[in-house]
Every structure is written in C-alpha cells, then in structure tokens.
C-alpha cells in the first residue's frame, strides 16, 4: 500500500472536558479531508464522577490553587450539555465546509475502551494529550513523528499514513513476532521505551492491536511526553 492509496473508513475521536477540544477536532477534520472517512466524535461523560456527586459530602479540590468546592451532579450534567452544544457547533464549522460526514454522541468511557479493543479495519483512533496536534497543513507536531509498525494490514496502513505525513519519519518494527499470540520480548520493549523517551515524538503512529498489548506501559509514557497518538485499525 502506497501513501496515495491510503483511504480511511472512519476517524474516531474521544473528547472530554479537560482536553483541547478545538485542536483535537482540527486534527481529526484535517485527517478526514485528506484520507477520507466519516468523523465520529465521542464526548466522554464522567459517569463515575457524576455518580459520586450524588453524595452530600462529595467535593473537588483544585490542586494548583488549593480550592475546595462541593460536587454538584446537576451542574456537571448542564456543563456536559453546554460542552456538547459547543462541540456540535465547532464540528459544523470545521467539517461541513469540507463536506466531511460526521457524528457526535455522548458516551461512557467504557464505550471508547470497547472501540480501542476492536476498532475495525480502516479505522483511525485519535488520542490527544495537552493540546498537541497536527496543524491543518499536516505538518508535524513539535518533536516529530515516530512510527511503530508490523507486517499486518493495520501495520501497512500505519506505514502508509506515516509516509504520507513525513516520508523521513523515524520508525521501528514491532519488537516481537508477526503473530498476535506471542508478546514482545521484555528487553525489546525496554529499548523501545528508551527510544521514545529520548526522541520525545510529538506524534506516534502504530497499529491499535499493538497499542493494546503495551497499553499499560505506553499510556503513562505518552501522557508524560504529551504526545498525539494515531491508532490504526
């Protein structure tokens, strides 16, 4: 598969109140306009926090300022409704001029985790952190792009996407066998993590199945690196 042949079926984007919603939407719309596919945004409801707010003693603390205030379930629900309306307006402004089909739903985090487990062929899942994203020109986020690939169909699609974004991107083959049954060698995983810490990529592309295998060690590192992650199904 060469870069011009890459076509996506859908781009999945998870949004929450604490994320950089405008930049995440900009990234997803830019990818959809270049590689096709329907944009499906999921606004993640903080169900556990809302349930906790039902208790009269529940409160939240702002760590930077040391302020404490009671949690209010009605206020949290209204805030989610307000955010949903704002996201819908932004999607209309960004996606409609490019004729990109899109949808928006309020979902539980468990639904997003289910998509991570089985995204489907031709799907791209966008994970963003701290507002880092690809610019509308698809130039790279600070730190450059890093590709982790294997020889599966998703791995080849990940390669095609990475080459389209940056033909000279740094890349590494998956530190394990081609089969999904055998986990990668621990030493190889440690070397991979060292490379990511050293290079500090702004964008990481890899097959979704491989991300799931190393999610426990990749997730905290990605959060520290404030890296955008593109998971290919």
ABEGO torsion letter per residue (X at the ends): XBAAABBBABBBBBBBAABBAAAAAAAAAAAAAAAEEBBBBBBBBBAAAAAAAABAABBBBBAAAGBBBBBBAAAAAAAAAAAAAAAAAAAAAAAAAAGBBBBBBBBBAAAAAAAAABAEBGBBBBBBBGGBBBBAAGBBBBGEBBBBBBABAAAAAAAAAAAAABAABBBBBBBBBABAABBBBAAAAAAAAAAAAAAGBABBBBBAAAAAAAAAAAAAAAAAAGBBBBBBX
